[in-house]
Amino acid sequence: MIVTEKAMRPASPKRCCYYCQQPIGGTHTTDCVLYRRKITLAIEIEIDVPYNSSANDVEYYYTDGNGIYELARYFVTDGNAWDVKMGDTIGEPFLDE
């Protein structure tokens, strides 16, 4: 990824990336914070639903907007454990200048 003037600090006379110090026209290092990638992030939570609920009933409840308040309450309540899984990279690396 080529370093452009967008990566410079506006008040600095240095013509380089503010984060990885590579010169304009050079290549960002892979540990530079501007060198980004997209990932998938899945959050799996366990909730209580009525025993006789079908998958369609649950999906309707949580996608219709009614259940969003219950989900929000779940995430702000202390003591709830949630499992975050990072999936595969989506697409190619890109610069966030």
Distance bins in CASP14 RR format, pairs under 12 A and 6 or more apart:
PFRMAT RR
TARGET T0000
AUTHOR 0000-0000-0000
RMODE 2
METHOD distances of the structure
MODEL  1
1 7 0 0 0 0 1 0 0 0 0 0 0
1 17 0 0 0 0 1 0 0 0 0 0 0
1 20 0 0 0 0 0 1 0 0 0 0 0
1 22 0 0 0 0 1 0 0 0 0 0 0
1 25 0 0 0 0 0 1 0 0 0 0 0
1 26 0 0 0 0 1 0 0 0 0 0 0
1 27 1 0 0 1 0 0 0 0 0 0 0
1 28 1 0 1 0 0 0 0 0 0 0 0
1 29 0 0 0 0 1 0 0 0 0 0 0
1 30 0 0 0 0 1 0 0 0 0 0 0
1 32 0 0 0 0 1 0 0 0 0 0 0
1 34 1 0 0 1 0 0 0 0 0 0 0
1 35 1 0 1 0 0 0 0 0 0 0 0
1 36 0 0 0 0 1 0 0 0 0 0 0
1 37 0 0 0 0 0 1 0 0 0 0 0
1 92 0 0 0 0 1 0 0 0 0 0 0
1 93 1 0 0 1 0 0 0 0 0 0 0
1 94 1 0 0 1 0 0 0 0 0 0 0
1 95 1 0 1 0 0 0 0 0 0 0 0
1 96 0 0 0 0 0 1 0 0 0 0 0
1 97 0 0 0 0 1 0 0 0 0 0 0
2 17 0 0 0 0 0 1 0 0 0 0 0
2 22 0 0 0 0 1 0 0 0 0 0 0
2 23 0 0 0 0 0 1 0 0 0 0 0
2 24 0 0 0 0 1 0 0 0 0 0 0
2 25 1 0 1 0 0 0 0 0 0 0 0
2 26 1 0 0 1 0 0 0 0 0 0 0
2 27 1 0 0 1 0 0 0 0 0 0 0
2 28 1 0 0 1 0 0 0 0 0 0 0
2 32 0 0 0 0 0 1 0 0 0 0 0
2 34 0 0 0 0 0 1 0 0 0 0 0
2 35 0 0 0 0 0 1 0 0 0 0 0
2 94 0 0 0 0 0 1 0 0 0 0 0
2 95 0 0 0 0 1 0 0 0 0 0 0
2 97 0 0 0 0 0 1 0 0 0 0 0
3 14 0 0 0 0 0 1 0 0 0 0 0
3 15 0 0 0 0 1 0 0 0 0 0 0
3 16 1 0 0 1 0 0 0 0 0 0 0
3 17 1 0 1 0 0 0 0 0 0 0 0
3 18 0 0 0 0 0 1 0 0 0 0 0
3 19 0 0 0 0 1 0 0 0 0 0 0
3 20 1 0 0 1 0 0 0 0 0 0 0
3 21 0 0 0 0 1 0 0 0 0 0 0
3 22 1 0 1 0 0 0 0 0 0 0 0
3 23 1 0 0 1 0 0 0 0 0 0 0
3 24 1 0 1 0 0 0 0 0 0 0 0
3 25 1 0 1 0 0 0 0 0 0 0 0
3 26 1 0 1 0 0 0 0 0 0 0 0
3 27 1 0 0 1 0 0 0 0 0 0 0
3 28 1 0 1 0 0 0 0 0 0 0 0
3 29 0 0 0 0 1 0 0 0 0 0 0
3 32 0 0 0 0 1 0 0 0 0 0 0
3 34 0 0 0 0 1 0 0 0 0 0 0
3 35 0 0 0 0 0 1 0 0 0 0 0
3 95 0 0 0 0 1 0 0 0 0 0 0
3 97 0 0 0 0 1 0 0 0 0 0 0
4 15 0 0 0 0 0 1 0 0 0 0 0
4 16 0 0 0 0 0 1 0 0 0 0 0
4 17 0 0 0 0 1 0 0 0 0 0 0
4 18 0 0 0 0 0 1 0 0 0 0 0
4 22 0 0 0 0 0 1 0 0 0 0 0
4 23 0 0 0 0 0 1 0 0 0 0 0
4 24 1 0 0 1 0 0 0 0 0 0 0
4 25 1 0 0 1 0 0 0 0 0 0 0
4 26 0 0 0 0 1 0 0 0 0 0 0
4 27 0 0 0 0 0 1 0 0 0 0 0
4 28 0 0 0 0 1 0 0 0 0 0 0
4 34 0 0 0 0 1 0 0 0 0 0 0
4 95 1 0 0 1 0 0 0 0 0 0 0
4 96 0 0 0 0 0 1 0 0 0 0 0
4 97 1 0 0 1 0 0 0 0 0 0 0
5 12 0 0 0 0 0 1 0 0 0 0 0
5 14 0 0 0 0 0 1 0 0 0 0 0
5 15 1 0 0 1 0 0 0 0 0 0 0
5 16 0 0 0 0 0 1 0 0 0 0 0
5 17 0 0 0 0 1 0 0 0 0 0 0
5 18 0 0 0 0 0 1 0 0 0 0 0
5 23 0 0 0 0 0 1 0 0 0 0 0
5 24 1 0 1 0 0 0 0 0 0 0 0
5 25 0 0 0 0 1 0 0 0 0 0 0
5 26 0 0 0 0 0 1 0 0 0 0 0
5 97 0 0 0 0 1 0 0 0 0 0 0
6 17 0 0 0 0 1 0 0 0 0 0 0
6 18 0 0 0 0 0 1 0 0 0 0 0
6 19 0 0 0 0 0 1 0 0 0 0 0
6 24 0 0 0 0 1 0 0 0 0 0 0
6 25 0 0 0 0 0 1 0 0 0 0 0
6 28 0 0 0 0 0 1 0 0 0 0 0
6 34 0 0 0 0 1 0 0 0 0 0 0
6 95 0 0 0 0 1 0 0 0 0 0 0
6 96 0 0 0 0 1 0 0 0 0 0 0
6 97 1 1 0 0 0 0 0 0 0 0 0
7 14 0 0 0 0 0 1 0 0 0 0 0
7 15 0 0 0 0 1 0 0 0 0 0 0
7 16 1 0 0 1 0 0 0 0 0 0 0
7 17 1 0 1 0 0 0 0 0 0 0 0
7 18 1 0 0 1 0 0 0 0 0 0 0
7 19 1 0 0 1 0 0 0 0 0 0 0
7 20 0 0 0 0 1 0 0 0 0 0 0
7 21 0 0 0 0 0 1 0 0 0 0 0
7 22 0 0 0 0 1 0 0 0 0 0 0
7 23 0 0 0 0 0 1 0 0 0 0 0
7 24 1 0 0 1 0 0 0 0 0 0 0
7 25 0 0 0 0 1 0 0 0 0 0 0
7 26 0 0 0 0 0 1 0 0 0 0 0
7 27 0 0 0 0 0 1 0 0 0 0 0
7 28 1 0 0 1 0 0 0 0 0 0 0
7 29 0 0 0 0 0 1 0 0 0 0 0
7 32 0 0 0 0 1 0 0 0 0 0 0
7 33 0 0 0 0 0 1 0 0 0 0 0
7 34 1 0 1 0 0 0 0 0 0 0 0
7 35 0 0 0 0 0 1 0 0 0 0 0
7 95 1 0 0 1 0 0 0 0 0 0 0
7 96 0 0 0 0 1 0 0 0 0 0 0
7 97 1 0 1 0 0 0 0 0 0 0 0
8 14 1 0 0 1 0 0 0 0 0 0 0
8 15 1 0 0 1 0 0 0 0 0 0 0
8 16 1 0 0 1 0 0 0 0 0 0 0
8 17 1 0 0 1 0 0 0 0 0 0 0
8 18 1 0 0 1 0 0 0 0 0 0 0
8 19 0 0 0 0 0 1 0 0 0 0 0
8 20 0 0 0 0 0 1 0 0 0 0 0
8 21 0 0 0 0 0 1 0 0 0 0 0
8 22 0 0 0 0 0 1 0 0 0 0 0
8 23 0 0 0 0 0 1 0 0 0 0 0
8 24 1 0 0 1 0 0 0 0 0 0 0
8 25 0 0 0 0 0 1 0 0 0 0 0
8 34 0 0 0 0 0 1 0 0 0 0 0
8 97 0 0 0 0 1 0 0 0 0 0 0
9 15 0 0 0 0 0 1 0 0 0 0 0
9 16 0 0 0 0 1 0 0 0 0 0 0
9 17 0 0 0 0 1 0 0 0 0 0 0
9 18 1 0 1 0 0 0 0 0 0 0 0
9 19 0 0 0 0 1 0 0 0 0 0 0
9 21 0 0 0 0 0 1 0 0 0 0 0
10 18 0 0 0 0 1 0 0 0 0 0 0
11 18 0 0 0 0 0 1 0 0 0 0 0
12 18 1 0 0 1 0 0 0 0 0 0 0
12 19 0 0 0 0 0 1 0 0 0 0 0
12 21 0 0 0 0 0 1 0 0 0 0 0
12 24 0 0 0 0 0 1 0 0 0 0 0
14 21 0 0 0 0 1 0 0 0 0 0 0
14 22 0 0 0 0 0 1 0 0 0 0 0
14 23 0 0 0 0 1 0 0 0 0 0 0
14 24 0 0 0 0 1 0 0 0 0 0 0
15 21 0 0 0 0 0 1 0 0 0 0 0
15 22 0 0 0 0 0 1 0 0 0 0 0
15 23 1 0 0 1 0 0 0 0 0 0 0
15 24 1 0 1 0 0 0 0 0 0 0 0
15 25 0 0 0 0 1 0 0 0 0 0 0
15 26 0 0 0 0 0 1 0 0 0 0 0
16 22 1 0 1 0 0 0 0 0 0 0 0
16 23 1 0 1 0 0 0 0 0 0 0 0
16 24 1 0 0 1 0 0 0 0 0 0 0
16 25 0 0 0 0 1 0 0 0 0 0 0
16 26 0 0 0 0 1 0 0 0 0 0 0
16 27 0 0 0 0 0 1 0 0 0 0 0
16 28 0 0 0 0 0 1 0 0 0 0 0
16 29 0 0 0 0 0 1 0 0 0 0 0
16 32 0 0 0 0 0 1 0 0 0 0 0
17 23 0 0 0 0 1 0 0 0 0 0 0
17 24 1 0 0 1 0 0 0 0 0 0 0
17 25 0 0 0 0 1 0 0 0 0 0 0
17 26 0 0 0 0 1 0 0 0 0 0 0
17 27 0 0 0 0 1 0 0 0 0 0 0
17 28 1 0 0 1 0 0 0 0 0 0 0
17 29 0 0 0 0 1 0 0 0 0 0 0
17 31 0 0 0 0 0 1 0 0 0 0 0
17 32 1 0 0 1 0 0 0 0 0 0 0
17 33 0 0 0 0 1 0 0 0 0 0 0
17 34 1 0 0 1 0 0 0 0 0 0 0
17 35 0 0 0 0 1 0 0 0 0 0 0
17 95 0 0 0 0 1 0 0 0 0 0 0
17 97 0 0 0 0 1 0 0 0 0 0 0
18 24 0 0 0 0 0 1 0 0 0 0 0
18 28 0 0 0 0 0 1 0 0 0 0 0
18 32 0 0 0 0 1 0 0 0 0 0 0
18 33 0 0 0 0 1 0 0 0 0 0 0
18 34 0 0 0 0 1 0 0 0 0 0 0
18 97 0 0 0 0 0 1 0 0 0 0 0
19 28 0 0 0 0 1 0 0 0 0 0 0
19 29 0 0 0 0 1 0 0 0 0 0 0
19 30 0 0 0 0 0 1 0 0 0 0 0
19 31 0 0 0 0 1 0 0 0 0 0 0
19 32 1 0 1 0 0 0 0 0 0 0 0
19 33 1 0 1 0 0 0 0 0 0 0 0
19 34 1 0 1 0 0 0 0 0 0 0 0
19 35 0 0 0 0 1 0 0 0 0 0 0
19 36 0 0 0 0 0 1 0 0 0 0 0
19 95 0 0 0 0 0 1 0 0 0 0 0
19 96 0 0 0 0 0 1 0 0 0 0 0
19 97 0 0 0 0 0 1 0 0 0 0 0
20 26 0 0 0 0 1 0 0 0 0 0 0
20 27 0 0 0 0 1 0 0 0 0 0 0
20 28 1 0 1 0 0 0 0 0 0 0 0
20 29 1 0 1 0 0 0 0 0 0 0 0
20 30 0 0 0 0 1 0 0 0 0 0 0
20 31 1 0 0 1 0 0 0 0 0 0 0
20 32 1 1 0 0 0 0 0 0 0 0 0
20 33 0 0 0 0 1 0 0 0 0 0 0
20 34 1 0 0 1 0 0 0 0 0 0 0
20 35 0 0 0 0 1 0 0 0 0 0 0
20 95 0 0 0 0 0 1 0 0 0 0 0
20 97 0 0 0 0 0 1 0 0 0 0 0
21 28 0 0 0 0 0 1 0 0 0 0 0
21 29 0 0 0 0 1 0 0 0 0 0 0
21 31 0 0 0 0 0 1 0 0 0 0 0
21 32 0 0 0 0 1 0 0 0 0 0 0
21 34 0 0 0 0 0 1 0 0 0 0 0
22 28 1 0 1 0 0 0 0 0 0 0 0
22 29 1 0 0 1 0 0 0 0 0 0 0
22 30 0 0 0 0 0 1 0 0 0 0 0
22 31 0 0 0 0 0 1 0 0 0 0 0
22 32 1 0 0 1 0 0 0 0 0 0 0
22 34 0 0 0 0 0 1 0 0 0 0 0
22 35 0 0 0 0 0 1 0 0 0 0 0
22 95 0 0 0 0 0 1 0 0 0 0 0
23 29 0 0 0 0 0 1 0 0 0 0 0
24 97 0 0 0 0 0 1 0 0 0 0 0
26 32 0 0 0 0 0 1 0 0 0 0 0
27 34 0 0 0 0 0 1 0 0 0 0 0
27 35 0 0 0 0 1 0 0 0 0 0 0
27 93 0 0 0 0 0 1 0 0 0 0 0
27 95 0 0 0 0 0 1 0 0 0 0 0
28 34 1 0 1 0 0 0 0 0 0 0 0
28 35 1 0 1 0 0 0 0 0 0 0 0
28 36 0 0 0 0 0 1 0 0 0 0 0
28 93 0 0 0 0 1 0 0 0 0 0 0
28 94 0 0 0 0 0 1 0 0 0 0 0
28 95 1 0 0 1 0 0 0 0 0 0 0
28 96 0 0 0 0 0 1 0 0 0 0 0
28 97 0 0 0 0 1 0 0 0 0 0 0
29 35 1 0 0 1 0 0 0 0 0 0 0
30 36 0 0 0 0 0 1 0 0 0 0 0
30 37 0 0 0 0 0 1 0 0 0 0 0
30 93 0 0 0 0 1 0 0 0 0 0 0
30 95 0 0 0 0 0 1 0 0 0 0 0
32 93 0 0 0 0 0 1 0 0 0 0 0
32 95 0 0 0 0 1 0 0 0 0 0 0
32 96 0 0 0 0 1 0 0 0 0 0 0
32 97 0 0 0 0 0 1 0 0 0 0 0
33 95 0 0 0 0 0 1 0 0 0 0 0
33 96 0 0 0 0 1 0 0 0 0 0 0
33 97 0 0 0 0 0 1 0 0 0 0 0
34 93 0 0 0 0 0 1 0 0 0 0 0
34 94 0 0 0 0 1 0 0 0 0 0 0
34 95 1 0 1 0 0 0 0 0 0 0 0
34 96 1 0 1 0 0 0 0 0 0 0 0
34 97 1 0 1 0 0 0 0 0 0 0 0
35 92 0 0 0 0 0 1 0 0 0 0 0
35 93 1 0 0 1 0 0 0 0 0 0 0
35 94 0 0 0 0 1 0 0 0 0 0 0
35 95 1 0 0 1 0 0 0 0 0 0 0
35 96 0 0 0 0 1 0 0 0 0 0 0
35 97 0 0 0 0 0 1 0 0 0 0 0
36 89 0 0 0 0 0 1 0 0 0 0 0
36 90 0 0 0 0 0 1 0 0 0 0 0
36 91 0 0 0 0 0 1 0 0 0 0 0
36 92 0 0 0 0 0 1 0 0 0 0 0
36 93 1 0 0 1 0 0 0 0 0 0 0
36 94 1 0 1 0 0 0 0 0 0 0 0
36 95 1 0 0 1 0 0 0 0 0 0 0
36 96 1 0 1 0 0 0 0 0 0 0 0
36 97 0 0 0 0 1 0 0 0 0 0 0
37 86 0 0 0 0 0 1 0 0 0 0 0
37 87 0 0 0 0 0 1 0 0 0 0 0
37 88 0 0 0 0 0 1 0 0 0 0 0
37 89 1 0 1 0 0 0 0 0 0 0 0
37 90 1 0 0 1 0 0 0 0 0 0 0
37 91 1 0 0 1 0 0 0 0 0 0 0
37 92 1 0 0 1 0 0 0 0 0 0 0
37 93 1 0 1 0 0 0 0 0 0 0 0
37 94 1 0 0 1 0 0 0 0 0 0 0
37 95 0 0 0 0 0 1 0 0 0 0 0
37 96 0 0 0 0 0 1 0 0 0 0 0
38 86 0 0 0 0 0 1 0 0 0 0 0
38 87 0 0 0 0 0 1 0 0 0 0 0
38 88 0 0 0 0 0 1 0 0 0 0 0
38 89 1 0 0 1 0 0 0 0 0 0 0
38 90 1 0 1 0 0 0 0 0 0 0 0
38 91 1 0 0 1 0 0 0 0 0 0 0
38 92 0 0 0 0 1 0 0 0 0 0 0
38 93 0 0 0 0 1 0 0 0 0 0 0
38 94 1 0 0 1 0 0 0 0 0 0 0
38 96 0 0 0 0 0 1 0 0 0 0 0
39 84 0 0 0 0 0 1 0 0 0 0 0
39 85 0 0 0 0 0 1 0 0 0 0 0
39 86 1 0 1 0 0 0 0 0 0 0 0
39 87 1 0 1 0 0 0 0 0 0 0 0
39 88 1 0 0 1 0 0 0 0 0 0 0
39 89 1 0 1 0 0 0 0 0 0 0 0
39 90 1 0 0 1 0 0 0 0 0 0 0
39 91 0 0 0 0 1 0 0 0 0 0 0
39 93 0 0 0 0 0 1 0 0 0 0 0
40 84 0 0 0 0 0 1 0 0 0 0 0
40 85 0 0 0 0 1 0 0 0 0 0 0
40 86 1 0 0 1 0 0 0 0 0 0 0
40 87 1 0 1 0 0 0 0 0 0 0 0
40 88 1 0 0 1 0 0 0 0 0 0 0
40 89 0 0 0 0 1 0 0 0 0 0 0
40 90 1 0 0 1 0 0 0 0 0 0 0
40 91 0 0 0 0 0 1 0 0 0 0 0
41 82 0 0 0 0 0 1 0 0 0 0 0
41 83 0 0 0 0 0 1 0 0 0 0 0
41 84 1 0 0 1 0 0 0 0 0 0 0
41 85 1 0 0 1 0 0 0 0 0 0 0
41 86 1 0 0 1 0 0 0 0 0 0 0
41 87 1 0 0 1 0 0 0 0 0 0 0
41 88 0 0 0 0 0 1 0 0 0 0 0
41 89 0 0 0 0 0 1 0 0 0 0 0
41 90 0 0 0 0 0 1 0 0 0 0 0
42 82 0 0 0 0 0 1 0 0 0 0 0
42 83 0 0 0 0 1 0 0 0 0 0 0
42 84 1 0 0 1 0 0 0 0 0 0 0
42 85 1 0 1 0 0 0 0 0 0 0 0
42 86 0 0 0 0 1 0 0 0 0 0 0
42 87 1 0 0 1 0 0 0 0 0 0 0
42 88 0 0 0 0 0 1 0 0 0 0 0
43 71 0 0 0 0 1 0 0 0 0 0 0
43 74 0 0 0 0 0 1 0 0 0 0 0
43 75 0 0 0 0 1 0 0 0 0 0 0
43 80 0 0 0 0 0 1 0 0 0 0 0
43 81 0 0 0 0 0 1 0 0 0 0 0
43 82 1 0 0 1 0 0 0 0 0 0 0
43 83 1 0 0 1 0 0 0 0 0 0 0
43 84 1 0 1 0 0 0 0 0 0 0 0
43 85 1 0 0 1 0 0 0 0 0 0 0
43 86 0 0 0 0 0 1 0 0 0 0 0
43 87 0 0 0 0 0 1 0 0 0 0 0
44 81 0 0 0 0 0 1 0 0 0 0 0
44 82 1 0 0 1 0 0 0 0 0 0 0
44 83 1 0 1 0 0 0 0 0 0 0 0
44 84 0 0 0 0 1 0 0 0 0 0 0
44 85 1 0 0 1 0 0 0 0 0 0 0
45 62 0 0 0 0 0 1 0 0 0 0 0
45 70 0 0 0 0 0 1 0 0 0 0 0
45 71 1 0 0 1 0 0 0 0 0 0 0
45 72 0 0 0 0 0 1 0 0 0 0 0
45 73 0 0 0 0 0 1 0 0 0 0 0
45 74 1 0 0 1 0 0 0 0 0 0 0
45 75 0 0 0 0 1 0 0 0 0 0 0
45 77 0 0 0 0 0 1 0 0 0 0 0
45 80 1 0 0 1 0 0 0 0 0 0 0
45 81 0 0 0 0 1 0 0 0 0 0 0
45 82 1 0 1 0 0 0 0 0 0 0 0
45 83 1 0 0 1 0 0 0 0 0 0 0
45 84 0 0 0 0 0 1 0 0 0 0 0
45 85 0 0 0 0 0 1 0 0 0 0 0
46 71 0 0 0 0 0 1 0 0 0 0 0
46 74 0 0 0 0 1 0 0 0 0 0 0
46 80 0 0 0 0 1 0 0 0 0 0 0
46 81 0 0 0 0 1 0 0 0 0 0 0
46 82 0 0 0 0 1 0 0 0 0 0 0
46 83 0 0 0 0 1 0 0 0 0 0 0
47 53 0 0 0 0 0 1 0 0 0 0 0
47 58 0 0 0 0 1 0 0 0 0 0 0
47 61 0 0 0 0 0 1 0 0 0 0 0
47 62 0 0 0 0 1 0 0 0 0 0 0
47 67 0 0 0 0 1 0 0 0 0 0 0
47 70 1 0 0 1 0 0 0 0 0 0 0
47 71 1 0 0 1 0 0 0 0 0 0 0
47 73 0 0 0 0 0 1 0 0 0 0 0
47 74 1 0 0 1 0 0 0 0 0 0 0
47 75 0 0 0 0 0 1 0 0 0 0 0
47 77 0 0 0 0 0 1 0 0 0 0 0
47 80 0 0 0 0 1 0 0 0 0 0 0
47 82 0 0 0 0 0 1 0 0 0 0 0
48 58 0 0 0 0 0 1 0 0 0 0 0
48 70 0 0 0 0 1 0 0 0 0 0 0
48 74 0 0 0 0 0 1 0 0 0 0 0
48 80 0 0 0 0 0 1 0 0 0 0 0
49 55 0 0 0 0 0 1 0 0 0 0 0
49 56 0 0 0 0 0 1 0 0 0 0 0
49 57 1 0 0 1 0 0 0 0 0 0 0
49 58 1 0 1 0 0 0 0 0 0 0 0
49 59 0 0 0 0 0 1 0 0 0 0 0
49 60 0 0 0 0 0 1 0 0 0 0 0
49 61 1 0 0 1 0 0 0 0 0 0 0
49 62 0 0 0 0 1 0 0 0 0 0 0
49 67 0 0 0 0 0 1 0 0 0 0 0
49 70 0 0 0 0 0 1 0 0 0 0 0
50 57 0 0 0 0 1 0 0 0 0 0 0
50 58 0 0 0 0 1 0 0 0 0 0 0
50 61 0 0 0 0 1 0 0 0 0 0 0
51 57 0 0 0 0 0 1 0 0 0 0 0
51 58 0 0 0 0 0 1 0 0 0 0 0
52 58 0 0 0 0 0 1 0 0 0 0 0
53 59 0 0 0 0 1 0 0 0 0 0 0
53 60 0 0 0 0 1 0 0 0 0 0 0
53 61 0 0 0 0 1 0 0 0 0 0 0
53 62 0 0 0 0 0 1 0 0 0 0 0
54 60 0 0 0 0 1 0 0 0 0 0 0
54 61 0 0 0 0 0 1 0 0 0 0 0
55 61 0 0 0 0 0 1 0 0 0 0 0
55 62 0 0 0 0 0 1 0 0 0 0 0
55 63 0 0 0 0 0 1 0 0 0 0 0
56 62 0 0 0 0 0 1 0 0 0 0 0
56 63 0 0 0 0 0 1 0 0 0 0 0
56 64 0 0 0 0 0 1 0 0 0 0 0
57 63 0 0 0 0 0 1 0 0 0 0 0
57 64 0 0 0 0 0 1 0 0 0 0 0
57 66 0 0 0 0 0 1 0 0 0 0 0
58 64 0 0 0 0 0 1 0 0 0 0 0
58 66 0 0 0 0 0 1 0 0 0 0 0
58 67 0 0 0 0 1 0 0 0 0 0 0
58 70 0 0 0 0 0 1 0 0 0 0 0
58 71 0 0 0 0 0 1 0 0 0 0 0
59 65 0 0 0 0 0 1 0 0 0 0 0
59 66 0 0 0 0 0 1 0 0 0 0 0
59 67 0 0 0 0 0 1 0 0 0 0 0
60 66 0 0 0 0 1 0 0 0 0 0 0
60 67 0 0 0 0 1 0 0 0 0 0 0
61 67 1 0 1 0 0 0 0 0 0 0 0
61 68 0 0 0 0 1 0 0 0 0 0 0
61 69 0 0 0 0 0 1 0 0 0 0 0
61 70 0 0 0 0 1 0 0 0 0 0 0
61 71 0 0 0 0 0 1 0 0 0 0 0
62 68 1 0 0 1 0 0 0 0 0 0 0
62 69 0 0 0 0 0 1 0 0 0 0 0
62 70 0 0 0 0 1 0 0 0 0 0 0
62 71 1 0 0 1 0 0 0 0 0 0 0
62 72 0 0 0 0 0 1 0 0 0 0 0
62 74 0 0 0 0 0 1 0 0 0 0 0
63 71 0 0 0 0 0 1 0 0 0 0 0
64 70 0 0 0 0 0 1 0 0 0 0 0
65 71 0 0 0 0 1 0 0 0 0 0 0
65 72 0 0 0 0 0 1 0 0 0 0 0
66 72 0 0 0 0 0 1 0 0 0 0 0
67 73 0 0 0 0 1 0 0 0 0 0 0
67 74 0 0 0 0 1 0 0 0 0 0 0
68 74 0 0 0 0 0 1 0 0 0 0 0
68 75 0 0 0 0 0 1 0 0 0 0 0
69 75 0 0 0 0 0 1 0 0 0 0 0
69 76 0 0 0 0 0 1 0 0 0 0 0
70 76 0 0 0 0 0 1 0 0 0 0 0
70 77 0 0 0 0 0 1 0 0 0 0 0
70 80 0 0 0 0 0 1 0 0 0 0 0
71 77 0 0 0 0 0 1 0 0 0 0 0
71 80 0 0 0 0 0 1 0 0 0 0 0
71 82 0 0 0 0 0 1 0 0 0 0 0
72 80 0 0 0 0 0 1 0 0 0 0 0
73 80 0 0 0 0 1 0 0 0 0 0 0
74 80 1 0 1 0 0 0 0 0 0 0 0
74 81 0 0 0 0 0 1 0 0 0 0 0
74 82 0 0 0 0 1 0 0 0 0 0 0
75 81 0 0 0 0 0 1 0 0 0 0 0
75 82 1 0 0 1 0 0 0 0 0 0 0
75 84 0 0 0 0 0 1 0 0 0 0 0
76 82 0 0 0 0 0 1 0 0 0 0 0
END
